[in-house]
Each structure stands twice: as structure tokens, then as C-alpha cells.
Amino acid sequence: MTDREAQAEAGTAEGQGPVEIDPELARHIANKREELLEKFELHDQLEPSVIEEAQARADGVEAEIQAEADEREDLRDLTTWTTDPVDAQDFDDAISIEMDGDEYHLWVHIADVTHYVTPETEMWKAAVERGNTIYLPAYTIHMLPPVLAETVCSLVPGEDRLAHTVEMRLDPETLSYEEIDIYKSVIRSDERLTYSQCEQRLEDPDADLHEENALAYELADQLHEQRKEDGSLVLNPRRDRAHTIIEECMLKANKAVTHELMWNRGVEAMYRVHPQPTPDEWDEALREIQELEGVSIPSDTWDDPRKAVNATLETAPDHQLSKIQRAVMFVMPAAKYMSDPFGGHHALNFEIYGHFTSPIRRMSDLINHWIVHTNEVPEDLAALCKRASDRQRAAERCEREYRQFLQEVGLDPHAVNNRGLRVVEEDEEAGVVGEDEETDIVGEDGEGADEEAIEADGDGTD
């Protein structure tokens, strides 16, 4: 069974099926997509030299991994698993967790992409040119060649893989870092879970990985509540337990890496900086929210807009959630990559923050992996930060216009994103409907979507 067949089968098992369209609409969608890619200077096809290099790099990987095992931390006996959307194409993060005495012992394993993609390679140049993977509904434009991203670097179950592990010991009361260790490792994922499968494991005490997921959620729930108490903006208060686990573990790992880079090494890196709206802009957003029917901002939260929004979302009617989120997003400045973390991340309320957990799909994470491992900072880091910010912004605008177009032609972008598209043709002689080849049945990578949603990168006036 191919990866795509497995994805389609998993989608069916979870009550999903591709959205069906006719060939004429399929051509219309393809033309619009090409128009938008040209408008935002986004490139669909990788150069042949990049593809050839990736294919060559993927050859003999099993023997290479075994050779690497002697030089790395061998974590293959540690219980490890991935949790992703049902339609995920690559698995670039996995977790392990134990209680060590009264401390939480958390490992976040990230695909070691920089073992294969280094600054002198064509793949690195392509990643810098693209900046990130672009997830349009039912269509993905990869930052790295799929032969690398979906196989060699993907943390698939039952296969030895090279990883960059962030190992953290956390105080059980304050959840602060007692110890941080970042190193190269070899891991073997025990299982690949979808979000709904993770929920099922949490419900069933006899299921495999139940205890591990229960412990992970115990920690993640505390981290989530602590962030809200500290003033981190949480725009999705109805998030399920599976998403909470991945979201909080990735945030904690990213914070650990940037803590190491800034405080322990004092080096420049690609930090994520999110400016705050002006007081007048926040007032405008809160007034708009307060005027919504059935919505009330608690009087004791007005002095802290982020806590005001969090508290309001907790009690607001479901049909008003999107309006509250839009009001906030409209006044939010866009987050940017910068070589200096000055200003911090306003939406998350983190003094220092950066990206590390998605090197398959973000150039910023790829470069931070390189800095962590080599302690070498690229000479053109400021230009790379600007490039990553610009490319992300272009991708966001392209995705927004593409979603608007899908709505205009009568399609639900959310359904298309989650279920994919299938082109069907009417057989004129038999008068029956037959299936044509499927398009890419893919959606947005869950971990990335989670993290970026919580960042609240705004569209407002920038």
C-alpha cells in the first residue's frame, strides 16, 4: 500500500471522503492556483538538480543510520510515538514522556533534516528560496523534495530514524526547566497516531500508549492553563486533548531551544518576534467583541486584553467564536523572524521564542537546527530572517485568496483541506459516474497549524 493509499484509507476509517468535483471545475481550480502562484512568486516545481540530489541522498539510508547510531544517543528502546492529522504526509516530530521521581521527563524528537540538508547543498538553497511548505486546501507545495521529507526524514513507525532531541526535566509544580539537553539521536517510533486515535487511546485504559498519552495530557493541560494564567492568548478554547498535547509539547521544546541559544550561548538565531497592538487598537477590538450578541467581556479582565479575550472565548456562544477571533486578528501585527529576540512574542506572552520543531516545512527551523548543532551563525542571518518572513507572508496571502476562490465556486475550503478533492466524470454512454485520478489528498500539517494559530499572526493593517 502506498502512503497516499494509506492516507485515503485512514480518512475513510475516520468518516472522511474526498470532496467530488467535475473536470471543468478541476481545470478552473488549477488555473486559479497557477494564477495565484505567479502573483505571489511562489514556485510549484523544484529544479531537477534538487530532485536528483535528494534522490541520491536517500539511497542507502538504512546503512547510514546504523553507522550513525554509534555516534549518537541511542533512544530506540524509549517508548516514542507521533500524533498528526489523518492526512499528514510527513511526521517530523515525536514525543516520549516518563515520570522520574516527581519530575516530568519529556523528550521531543525532531527529524534531523540538517544531517541531509546542509548549507552547501542544492536542497538548502531551494529551502531558502521557498522559505516554507505551502499548504493550500488539497494541494501542497513542498519546501524540500518529498522523497526526502516523506521518507528519509519522516519519523515513520517501526523504522530507525535520525533525530534532533530536546530532552527536558520539568519541575512538577512550576513546570520550569530543571534541565535541558539538546542532542543528536537515533529513535524508532512505536506508532503513528491520528488526533482521533489519540483521543481513543486516552479513553481506553487498556489501549496501547494509554498511560503515556494520559501522562502527556496531564502535563500539557497544566502547561496550557499556566500559559493562559500568564497571559498567553488562546484563540481556540475548544481544542481537544490530542491537539493540546502536541501544541504544548512543541511550544515547550521551542522555548527550551531558544532559552539555550539566547541565555546559555548568547548567539544570534532566527527568533520569532510578535509586536503588540497599540492600546487604541486593542480597545477597538474589545469594543467590537463587546457589541456581539450574547458576548460579554468580564469586567475584571479589561486591563489585560489577552486575558479578556481568553475569558470571553471561554463563555461565548459557538457561533460567535469566529467573529471574536477575527476582531483580534485584525488588530494584530504580523509576527516576524529576527536575529534579535527583542520585543518577544506578544500573543504567546513569551519573552524569547523561536521555531525548531518543523524543519521539514520551515526554513527558520532548518537554520536553527544548524545553529544549535554547529554553533555557527550564517553571515547573512538578517537577510535570511527577512526572506523567511516575506515568504511566509506571501504564502498566507496566497492561501487566503485561494480559500476565498473555493468559496466563490461553491466549495467549503475547510472540507477540501481536510478531505481532499476527487475528480469524477460522467460516462455519457452508460450514464454513470466514474472516478478519475485523485488529486493530492492532503491538508495542512497539524502541528504547524496549531502553532501558527496560537501565534495569532494578524492580517490587520500591516
Order of alpha helices (4+ residues) and beta strands (2+ residues): alpha-beta-alpha-alpha-alpha-beta-beta-beta-beta-alpha-beta-beta-beta-beta-beta-alpha-alpha-alpha-beta-alpha-alpha-alpha-beta-alpha-alpha-alpha-beta-beta-alpha
